Amino acid sequence: MVLDSGATAWVLASTALVMLMTPGVGLFYGGLCRKKNLISIIALSFVALAIVSVQWVLFGYSLAFGTDIGGFIGGLEFAGLNGIGMESSSHAPAIPSLLFMAFQLMFAAVTMAIVISGMAERVKLSSFAVLALLWTTLVYDPLAHWVWGGGWAMRMGALDFAGGTVVHISAGFAALAIALVIGKRSGFGKYAMEPSNIPLVLLGAALLWFGWFGFNAGSALAAEGLAANALVVTNTSAAAGALSWLLVSWAKGKPSSIGIAGGAVAGLVAITPAAGFVGPLEAILIGAVAGAACFFAVAMRTRSGLDESLDAWAVHGVGGLWGALATGLLATLAVNKFSGLVHGNANQFFVNALGAFGAMAYAFIVTLVLAVAVDKAMGLRVSEDEEYVGMDLAVHGERA
């Protein structure tokens, strides 16, 4: 097929937008942590981007998008980007296969950055590097293949336009599993662990909101109406999520700015799988439910005493699960060729639920095994003294 210059230009720009989301996660997380760990958290997002970038080129892309093996994983025919060049491919016929690879790479990188939430302020850099490589290879790559690369979920008809299942459910439940293995931060629950820099949290949220236009609208892989729809519903759901969290938190006390930012991210997470299948009115419902549901998930996590430090499970895990189910509920033929339960297609809801819960179980169980293995082999946590001093000085020899 002849390459489409407009589609190529749009996906080039979208790839850059999605790349910005990884340091955006770092800023968002860094502002939520204590000042003595601010540099460390932001640095971990850069480390995630670097490790995944090399892994994806060597074999990650091939495992995700290579020839299907048993519905579970791709083959290694694209290892080292063999056969991936400036021509089109079956996955994206209008753009160079090299560009499609790069676009998908940025999804894998930001997913690993989200997982940092479960180990923030206490993970050894060396252990994080090993875990990041293993997790991307054994969790993210198979899930990407299931849903987008020709695996069982794709063949079954599960809908995930831009990564609700592949990115957010996987990262959220992976963070939960790691938090259970690595244990609470020293002093957690005994004294307050106040955010170091709330303006940095808001800046990170703004970069995420901005980058998400590439994340969702870019997933149309063309400069066309579907991309425009994805952009509009992305913004609408983010706004609804921010307002929903704001109102719920206001009813229970003071409306914190962090909560408003968290609600926006929840709305962005939830609309991600649905962005190419629903319209603006459905997006308001999806975002509003996500804001409230994720608020209560954070409250439940806090009451339970679980130190999943930066709430990837509550926002990305719960929000992603709701988004996947909402896609099966609300998908409409007015936007795309798929309809959901509300429009008479109960099978779509069943298929999406199966894909979402399957991904949730797989991500949680495999991450739990990987975290235990890395912990036993080399230890996940820094020493008690290093944790007391803070990761910035102890690990990097730097101060924020």
N, C-alpha and C positions, 0 to 999 in steps of 0.2 A: 504494500500500500504506500502511496505517496505521503510523505510526512506533511503535517499541517503546521504551518509556521505560527499561526495564532495559538493553537493548542500547546506547541512547544514553548512559546514565550510565556504563556500562562503557567505552565508546570515548572519552568525554570524559576519564575518569581515565587510560586507556591513552595518550592523546595527551600528557598531562602527563608521564607516566612516560617516554615516548620522548624528549620534549624534554630531560629531565634527562640523557639519555645523551650529548648533545653536549658540555656542560661536563664531564661525566664523562670523556669522551675527552680533553678538555683537561687535566684534573687528572692522568690516567693518563700522558699524554705529557709533561706538564710536569715531573712527578717524575722521569721517565727522563732528561730533558735536564740540561745543566749549569745551575748557578744563574744565570749571567748571561743565560740565555735563558728562564727560567721564566715570567715574565710574558708574553713574546712568544708562547709556545706556547699558553698558556691563552687569550690574546686572539685568536689566530687561530681558535680554535674558536667564539668569539663572533662574529667576523667572518663565518665560514662560515654560522652560523645566520642572521645578519642578511641576508646577500646572498641566500641560498636562499629565505628567507621572502618577500622582495619578488619575486624571479624567479618563484617558484611561483605567486604570485597573478597576476602580469602575464601569463605565458604558459606556465610550466613545467607546471602541472597539466594544461593543455589538450593540450600536446604528449604527455604521458604517458597521459592518459585520454580524449582527444578521439576523434572518429570515425576509425577506422583508415584509414591511407593506405598501401597496398601492404604491409601487414604490418610496416612499419618504424617509423612515427611516427603520432601523433595529429594531428588537425586543430586549428584555432585557434578553434573555435566557443565554447570556454570561456575565451578570453582575457579578462583582467580580471575573472574569475569570472562572466562573463556566463551567466545561467541556473543558477548554483550558489547555492542558498539553503537555506531551512529545510525544504524538501520532500525526499523520498527520491529516489534515483536507481537506475538499473539496476545500478550497481557495488555499491551497499550499500542494498538496499531497506528495511531496518529502521531506518536512522539518517538524519539530515539530510545532504544532499549536501555542505553546507558543513563538516560535521564530518568526513566521509570525506576531503575535501580537506585539512583541517588534519592529520588523522592521517597521511596520506601525505606531507605536507610535512615532518613530523619525521623520516621515513625518509630523505628526500633530504638534509636538513641534516646528520644524523649521518654519512651516507656521505661527504659532502665533508669533514667533520672528520677522518675516518679517513685520508683521502688526504694530510693534512698530514705524515704520517710520512715520506714520500719527500723532503721538502724542509725538514725541521726544522732550525732553528738557522742558516739561511743564505738564506732566501728574502726578497725585497723585498716589503713589504706591498702596494704598488701592483700588482706583478706577480701576487701571490697573488690579489688581488681580481679581476683580469681573468681569470686562469686558472680561478678558482672559478666565475665566471659562464659561461664558455665550456664548462667541463667538465660542469657540471650540465645545460646545455642540449643539448650534443652527445653526451654519453656517458650520463649517468644517465637523462635523460628518455626517450631511445629504448629503453634496456634495460628501464625500467619498463613502457613500452608493449608491448614484446615479450612480457613474462612475465605482466603483470597487466592491461594495457589493451586487449587484443584483438589483439595482434600475432602474428607467426608462431609463436613458441614456445608461447604460450597455446593457439593453435588446434591445434598439434601434440600438445598434452597434457602439456607439461613441468610438473612440480610444483615450486613454490617457495612454501611457505606464508607465510614472513615475510621473505624477502630474502636467502637464501644466495647466489643468483646476482646479483640486482639490486643488493644492497648490498655484500656481502663480497667476492665474486669481483671485481666491478668496482673497488672501492676498493683491494684488495690489489694487483692487477696494474697499476692506474693509478699507485699509489705507486712500484712497481718501475720503470715507464717514466719517471716524473719524476726518480727518483734517477739513472737512467742519463744523463739530459740535464743535470741541474744539477751533477752531480759531487760528489765527496767533500767533507766538511767539512775545513777547514784543519787539518792535524795528525792527521787520521784514520789510525790504524794506527801512528803514531809515538809517541803518548803516550795514556795512559788518559783516557777521557771518562766519568767516573763519574756515576751518577745523582745529582741534587741533593737529592732528598727521597723516600726510599723509602716513608715513611708516606703521602705524597701519592699515590704509585702505588697503594697498597693502598686508599686512600679512593676513588680513581677507579675501580678495579676493583669495589669494593663498590657504587658508584652505577650502574655498568654492569650488574652482576648484578641489582640492584633494578629498574632501568629496563627490563631485558630481559623482565620479566614482562609489561609493556605491549607491548613489541615483538612478542613471540610470541603470548601469550594474547590480546592485543588484536586480533590479525589474524584471530581467529575472527569479529570484528565482531558478536558477540552474547554475552550472559551465559548461557552454556550449557555442556553437557558438553565440547564440543570445546575451549573456552577453558580449562576445568579440566585437560584432558589436556595441552594445550600448556604450561600453567604447571608441571605436575608434571614433564614430560619436560625442560623447560628447566632447572629446578633440578637434576634428576638428571644430565643431561649435563654441566652446569657442574661439579658435584661430581666426577664421574668424570674430567673433563679435568684438574681441579686435582690429583687424586690420581695420575693417570697421569704428568703432568709431574713431580710431586714424586718419584715412585719412580724414574723414569728419571734425573733429575738427581742424585738421592741416590746412585744406583749409580755415577755418574761423578764424584762429589765431594760438595759440600755442597748441601743442599736450600735454595736461596735463596727468600726470600719473594716476590721479583719473579717467579720461575719458577712458584710456586704460583698467583699472580694471573694470570700469562700462560696457564697451563693452564686456569684457569676460563674465561677469555675465549675460548680455543680451543674448549672444550666448548660454550660459548654460541653461538659462530659456527657450529659444525658442526650443531647441532640446529636452527638457525633455519629452513632449508628443509623440515625433516622434522617440525616440531613438531605439525603437524595430521595426520600420516600414520603415526606410529609410537607404540608404547607405552613404558613405563618401562624394560623390559629391553633393548629396542633402543637406548634412549637411553644406557644404560650403555656399550654397545659403541661407539656413535657418539662419545661423549665421551672414552672411554679411548683410542680410536685417534687422535682429534684431538689430545689432549694429547701423545702420543708423537710423532706425525707433525710437529706444529708445533715441538716441541723440536728435532727433527733438522733441520727446515727452517731454524730460527734458527742452528743450528750450521753448516749448510752455507753460509748467507749470510755468516756471520762468517769462515769459512775462505776464501771466495772473495774477500774484501776489498771487497765491495760495501757502500757506505754507504747502505743503505735504512734510515734512522736508527733508527726505532722499530718495525721489523718488522711493518708492516701486511701486506707480502707473505707473510711466513712464517706469520702467525697468521690474518689475514683471508682472504688469497688461497688459501693451501693448505688452511686449515680450511674455507673456504667451498666449495672444489672437492670436498673429501672429503664434506662434508655433502650437496651436490647429488647426488653419485654414490651415497651411502648411502641417500638418499631413494628413488632408483630401485631400489636393492637390497632395502630393508627395509620399504617401505610395506606396510601390512597392512589388510585389510578389517575387522579387529576394531576399528580406530579410525575409518576413513573408507572411502569407496567406491572406494579405489584400492589396488592390490597391486603389489608390486615383483618383481624377479627371483627372490628367495628363495621367494616364494609363487607362482611359476609364470608371472609376466608379464615376459618378457624385453624386450618392447617398451618398457615403462616405463623400464627402465634405459637402453636405447638413446636414447630421447627425452630423458631427463634429461641424459645425457652430451653429446648434441648441443647442447642448450641451454646447458649449463655451459661447454663448450669454445668454443662460438660467442661467448658473452658475454666469456670470457677474452680471446680474440683481438681482438674488437672494442674492448674497454676498453683493452687494452695498445696497440694500433696507433693508435687515434684519440688517446689521451692522449699518446703519443710525438709525434705530429704537432703537437698543440696546444702541448705544452711547448717544442718547437723553435721554433714560430712566435712564442710569447710571448718566448722567450729572444732571438730575433733582433730582435724589434720593440722591446723595452724592457729586456731583461736580466732573468733570473730571480734572480740572486744579488745580495746586498749587496756592498759593497766589502770588500777584505781587511781594512782597518782597522776597519770596522764589525763584521765577523765576529770580529775579535780582541777588541774592546771588549765585544761581546755585544749581542744584539738589544734587550735591555731598555733599556739606556742609549742606544744608537745610534738606535733607532727610536722608542721610547716616552718616553725621558727619565725612566725610573723604575727603582727597584731593588726586588727581591723581599725 
